[in-house]
Amino acid sequence: MTPLVAVTSLILAGYFALVLVGLFSPSTDPQRGMATGFLMFVATGLLGMGALLWYGARSGRRHLVIGVLVVCLLPTLSLVARAIYLIHRWWSDR
């Protein structure tokens, strides 16, 4: 179960790093407050996912660790599916 926890924690850390870059980037946009609020909401969700991962790893609940991993992999899988769709569309239009 340790490799699953390591992979999931690295993915969560990467997502959290992207949120922190967005939070601390300089901007003069008038809607900056709304963006900051949304990024804080996402950061809280990521911290909650990290807590679920920690609890699953600590208590030996493999299904909880796999569940967090699946939720973390969904954005990656949607990008792959979109790329396959675009390649298929490009190929069929040719």
DOGUMAR-982516 format. One record per atom (N, C-alpha, C): x negated, y, z; atom name. Coordinates in Angstrom, 1 decimal, always signed. Example, Ala and Ser with C-alpha at 12.3 -4.5 7.8 and 13.67 -1.06 7.14 Angstrom:
! residues 2
- -13.2 / -5.7 / +7.8 / N
- -12.3 / -4.5 / +7.8 / CA
- -13.2 / -3.3 / +7.8 / C
- -12.8 / -2.2 / +7.1 / N
- -13.7 / -1.1 / +7.1 / CA
- -12.9 / +0.0 / +7.9 / C
This chain:
! residues 94
- -0.8 / -1.2 / +0.0 / N
- +0.0 / +0.0 / +0.0 / CA
- -0.9 / +1.3 / +0.0 / C
- -2.1 / +1.1 / +0.4 / N
- -3.0 / +2.3 / +0.4 / CA
- -3.2 / +3.0 / -0.9 / C
- -3.3 / +2.3 / -2.0 / N
- -3.5 / +3.0 / -3.3 / CA
- -2.2 / +3.8 / -3.7 / C
- -1.0 / +3.2 / -3.4 / N
- +0.2 / +4.0 / -3.6 / CA
- +0.2 / +5.3 / -2.8 / C
- -0.2 / +5.2 / -1.6 / N
- -0.2 / +6.4 / -0.7 / CA
- -1.2 / +7.4 / -1.2 / C
- -2.3 / +6.9 / -1.6 / N
- -3.4 / +7.8 / -2.1 / CA
- -2.9 / +8.5 / -3.4 / C
- -2.4 / +7.8 / -4.4 / N
- -1.9 / +8.4 / -5.6 / CA
- -0.8 / +9.4 / -5.4 / C
- +0.2 / +9.0 / -4.5 / N
- +1.3 / +9.9 / -4.3 / CA
- +0.8 / +11.1 / -3.5 / C
- -0.1 / +11.0 / -2.6 / N
- -0.6 / +12.2 / -1.9 / CA
- -1.3 / +13.1 / -2.8 / C
- -2.1 / +12.6 / -3.8 / N
- -2.8 / +13.4 / -4.7 / CA
- -1.8 / +14.2 / -5.6 / C
- -0.8 / +13.5 / -6.1 / N
- +0.3 / +14.2 / -6.9 / CA
- +0.9 / +15.3 / -6.1 / C
- +1.3 / +15.0 / -4.9 / N
- +1.9 / +16.0 / -4.0 / CA
- +1.0 / +17.2 / -3.8 / C
- -0.3 / +16.9 / -3.6 / N
- -1.2 / +18.0 / -3.3 / CA
- -1.4 / +18.8 / -4.6 / C
- -1.3 / +18.2 / -5.8 / N
- -1.4 / +19.0 / -7.0 / CA
- -0.2 / +19.9 / -7.2 / C
- +1.0 / +19.3 / -6.9 / N
- +2.2 / +20.1 / -7.0 / CA
- +2.2 / +21.3 / -6.0 / C
- +1.7 / +21.0 / -4.8 / N
- +1.6 / +22.1 / -3.8 / CA
- +0.6 / +23.1 / -4.2 / C
- -0.5 / +22.7 / -4.8 / N
- -1.5 / +23.7 / -5.2 / CA
- -0.9 / +24.6 / -6.3 / C
- -0.1 / +24.0 / -7.2 / N
- +0.5 / +24.9 / -8.2 / CA
- +1.5 / +25.9 / -7.6 / C
- +2.2 / +25.4 / -6.6 / N
- +3.1 / +26.4 / -5.9 / CA
- +2.4 / +27.5 / -5.2 / C
- +1.2 / +27.1 / -4.6 / N
- +0.4 / +28.1 / -3.9 / CA
- -0.2 / +29.1 / -4.9 / C
- -0.6 / +28.7 / -6.1 / N
- -1.1 / +29.6 / -7.1 / CA
- +0.0 / +30.6 / -7.5 / C
- +1.2 / +30.1 / -7.6 / N
- +2.4 / +30.9 / -8.0 / CA
- +2.7 / +31.9 / -6.9 / C
- +2.6 / +31.5 / -5.6 / N
- +2.9 / +32.4 / -4.5 / CA
- +1.9 / +33.5 / -4.4 / C
- +0.6 / +33.2 / -4.6 / N
- -0.4 / +34.2 / -4.3 / CA
- -0.9 / +34.9 / -5.6 / C
- -0.2 / +34.7 / -6.7 / N
- -0.7 / +35.4 / -7.9 / CA
- -0.1 / +36.8 / -7.8 / C
- -1.0 / +37.8 / -8.3 / N
- -0.5 / +39.2 / -8.2 / CA
- +0.5 / +39.5 / -9.3 / C
- +1.5 / +40.3 / -8.9 / N
- +2.6 / +40.6 / -9.9 / CA
- +3.3 / +41.9 / -9.4 / C
- +3.8 / +42.6 / -10.4 / N
- +4.6 / +43.8 / -10.1 / CA
- +6.0 / +43.6 / -10.7 / C
- +6.4 / +42.4 / -10.9 / N
- +7.7 / +42.1 / -11.4 / CA
- +8.8 / +42.4 / -10.4 / C
- +9.9 / +43.1 / -10.8 / N
- +10.9 / +43.4 / -9.8 / CA
- +11.6 / +42.2 / -9.2 / C
- +11.6 / +41.1 / -9.9 / N
- +12.2 / +39.9 / -9.4 / CA
- +11.2 / +39.0 / -8.6 / C
- +10.2 / +39.6 / -8.2 / N
- +9.1 / +38.8 / -7.4 / CA
- +9.7 / +38.2 / -6.1 / C
- +10.6 / +38.9 / -5.5 / N
- +11.2 / +38.4 / -4.2 / CA
- +12.0 / +37.2 / -4.4 / C
- +12.7 / +37.1 / -5.5 / N
- +13.5 / +35.9 / -5.8 / CA
- +12.6 / +34.7 / -6.2 / C
- +11.5 / +35.0 / -6.9 / N
- +10.6 / +34.0 / -7.3 / CA
- +9.9 / +33.5 / -6.0 / C
- +9.5 / +34.4 / -5.1 / N
- +8.8 / +34.0 / -3.9 / CA
- +9.8 / +33.1 / -3.0 / C
- +11.0 / +33.5 / -3.0 / N
- +12.0 / +32.6 / -2.2 / CA
- +12.1 / +31.3 / -2.8 / C
- +12.2 / +31.2 / -4.1 / N
- +12.3 / +29.9 / -4.8 / CA
- +11.1 / +29.0 / -4.5 / C
- +9.9 / +29.6 / -4.6 / N
- +8.7 / +28.9 / -4.4 / CA
- +8.5 / +28.4 / -3.0 / C
- +9.0 / +29.2 / -2.0 / N
- +9.0 / +28.8 / -0.6 / CA
- +10.0 / +27.6 / -0.5 / C
- +11.1 / +27.6 / -1.2 / N
- +12.0 / +26.5 / -1.1 / CA
- +11.3 / +25.2 / -1.7 / C
- +10.6 / +25.4 / -2.8 / N
- +9.9 / +24.2 / -3.4 / CA
- +8.8 / +23.7 / -2.5 / C
- +8.1 / +24.7 / -1.9 / N
- +7.0 / +24.3 / -0.9 / CA
- +7.6 / +23.5 / +0.3 / C
- +8.7 / +23.9 / +0.8 / N
- +9.4 / +23.2 / +1.9 / CA
- +9.8 / +21.8 / +1.5 / C
- +10.3 / +21.7 / +0.2 / N
- +10.7 / +20.4 / -0.3 / CA
- +9.4 / +19.5 / -0.4 / C
- +8.3 / +20.0 / -0.9 / N
- +7.1 / +19.2 / -1.0 / CA
- +6.6 / +18.8 / +0.3 / C
- +6.7 / +19.7 / +1.3 / N
- +6.2 / +19.3 / +2.6 / CA
- +7.1 / +18.3 / +3.2 / C
- +8.4 / +18.3 / +2.9 / N
- +9.3 / +17.3 / +3.4 / CA
- +9.0 / +15.9 / +2.7 / C
- +8.6 / +16.0 / +1.4 / N
- +8.2 / +14.7 / +0.7 / CA
- +6.9 / +14.2 / +1.3 / C
- +6.0 / +15.1 / +1.7 / N
- +4.8 / +14.7 / +2.4 / CA
- +5.1 / +14.0 / +3.7 / C
- +6.0 / +14.6 / +4.4 / N
- +6.4 / +14.0 / +5.7 / CA
- +7.0 / +12.6 / +5.5 / C
- +7.9 / +12.5 / +4.5 / N
- +8.4 / +11.2 / +4.2 / CA
- +7.4 / +10.2 / +3.8 / C
- +6.4 / +10.6 / +3.1 / N
- +5.3 / +9.7 / +2.7 / CA
- +4.5 / +9.3 / +3.9 / C
- +4.2 / +10.3 / +4.8 / N
- +3.4 / +9.9 / +6.0 / CA
- +4.2 / +8.9 / +6.8 / C
- +5.5 / +9.2 / +7.0 / N
- +6.3 / +8.3 / +7.8 / CA
- +6.4 / +6.9 / +7.2 / C
- +6.5 / +6.8 / +5.9 / N
- +6.6 / +5.5 / +5.2 / CA
- +5.2 / +4.8 / +5.3 / C
- +4.1 / +5.5 / +5.2 / N
- +2.8 / +4.9 / +5.3 / CA
- +2.5 / +4.5 / +6.8 / C
- +2.9 / +5.3 / +7.7 / N
- +2.6 / +5.0 / +9.1 / CA
- +3.4 / +3.8 / +9.6 / C
- +4.7 / +3.8 / +9.2 / N
- +5.6 / +2.7 / +9.8 / CA
- +5.6 / +1.4 / +8.9 / C
- +4.9 / +1.5 / +7.8 / N
- +4.8 / +0.3 / +6.9 / CA
- +6.0 / +0.1 / +6.0 / C
- +6.8 / +1.1 / +5.8 / N
- +8.0 / +1.0 / +4.9 / CA
- +7.6 / +1.3 / +3.5 / C
- +7.3 / +0.2 / +2.8 / N
- +6.9 / +0.2 / +1.4 / CA
- +7.9 / +0.9 / +0.5 / C
- +9.2 / +0.6 / +0.7 / N
- +10.2 / +1.2 / -0.2 / CA
- +10.3 / +2.7 / -0.1 / C
- +10.0 / +3.2 / +1.1 / N
- +10.0 / +4.7 / +1.2 / CA
- +8.8 / +5.3 / +0.5 / C
- +7.6 / +4.7 / +0.5 / N
- +6.5 / +5.2 / -0.2 / CA
- +6.7 / +5.1 / -1.7 / C
- +7.3 / +4.0 / -2.2 / N
- +7.6 / +3.8 / -3.6 / CA
- +8.6 / +4.9 / -4.0 / C
- +9.6 / +5.1 / -3.2 / N
- +10.6 / +6.1 / -3.5 / CA
- +10.0 / +7.5 / -3.7 / C
- +9.1 / +7.9 / -2.8 / N
- +8.5 / +9.2 / -2.9 / CA
- +7.6 / +9.2 / -4.2 / C
- +6.9 / +8.1 / -4.5 / N
- +6.1 / +8.1 / -5.7 / CA
- +7.0 / +8.2 / -6.9 / C
- +8.1 / +7.6 / -7.0 / N
- +9.0 / +7.7 / -8.1 / CA
- +9.5 / +9.1 / -8.3 / C
- +9.9 / +9.8 / -7.2 / N
- +10.3 / +11.1 / -7.3 / CA
- +9.2 / +12.0 / -7.8 / C
- +8.0 / +11.8 / -7.4 / N
- +6.8 / +12.6 / -7.8 / CA
- +6.5 / +12.3 / -9.3 / C
- +6.8 / +11.1 / -9.8 / N
- +6.4 / +10.8 / -11.2 / CA
- +7.5 / +11.2 / -12.2 / C
- +8.7 / +11.6 / -11.7 / N
- +9.7 / +11.9 / -12.6 / CA
- +9.4 / +13.1 / -13.6 / C
- +8.8 / +14.2 / -13.1 / N
- +8.4 / +15.2 / -14.1 / CA
- +7.4 / +14.8 / -15.1 / C
- +6.5 / +13.9 / -14.8 / N
- +5.5 / +13.4 / -15.8 / CA
- +6.3 / +12.5 / -16.8 / C
- +7.2 / +11.7 / -16.3 / N
- +7.9 / +10.8 / -17.2 / CA
- +8.8 / +11.6 / -18.2 / C
- +9.4 / +12.7 / -17.7 / N
- +10.2 / +13.5 / -18.6 / CA
- +9.4 / +14.1 / -19.6 / C
- +8.1 / +14.5 / -19.3 / N
- +7.3 / +15.1 / -20.3 / CA
- +6.9 / +14.1 / -21.4 / C
- +6.6 / +12.9 / -21.0 / N
- +6.3 / +11.8 / -21.9 / CA
- +7.5 / +11.5 / -22.8 / C
- +8.7 / +11.4 / -22.2 / N
- +9.9 / +11.2 / -23.0 / CA
- +10.1 / +12.3 / -24.0 / C
- +9.9 / +13.5 / -23.6 / N
- +10.1 / +14.7 / -24.5 / CA
- +9.0 / +14.6 / -25.7 / C
- +7.8 / +14.2 / -25.3 / N
- +6.8 / +14.1 / -26.4 / CA
- +7.2 / +13.0 / -27.4 / C
- +7.7 / +11.9 / -26.9 / N
- +8.1 / +10.8 / -27.8 / CA
- +9.3 / +11.3 / -28.7 / C
- +10.2 / +12.0 / -28.1 / N
- +11.4 / +12.5 / -28.9 / CA
- +10.9 / +13.5 / -29.9 / C
- +10.0 / +14.4 / -29.6 / N
- +9.5 / +15.3 / -30.6 / CA
- +8.7 / +14.6 / -31.7 / C
- +7.9 / +13.6 / -31.3 / N
- +7.1 / +12.9 / -32.4 / CA
- +8.1 / +12.1 / -33.3 / C
- +9.1 / +11.5 / -32.7 / N
- +10.1 / +10.8 / -33.5 / CA
- +10.9 / +11.8 / -34.4 / C
- +11.2 / +12.9 / -33.9 / N
- +11.9 / +13.9 / -34.7 / CA
- +11.1 / +14.4 / -35.8 / C
- +9.8 / +14.7 / -35.5 / N
- +8.8 / +15.2 / -36.6 / CA
- +8.7 / +14.1 / -37.6 / C
- +8.6 / +12.8 / -37.2 / N
- +8.3 / +11.7 / -38.1 / CA
- +9.6 / +11.5 / -39.0 / C
- +10.8 / +11.7 / -38.5 / N
- +12.0 / +11.4 / -39.3 / CA
- +12.3 / +12.6 / -40.2 / C
- +11.8 / +13.8 / -39.9 / N
- +12.0 / +15.0 / -40.8 / CA
- +11.0 / +15.0 / -41.9 / C
- +10.0 / +14.2 / -41.8 / N
- +8.9 / +14.2 / -42.8 / CA
- +9.3 / +13.5 / -44.0 / C
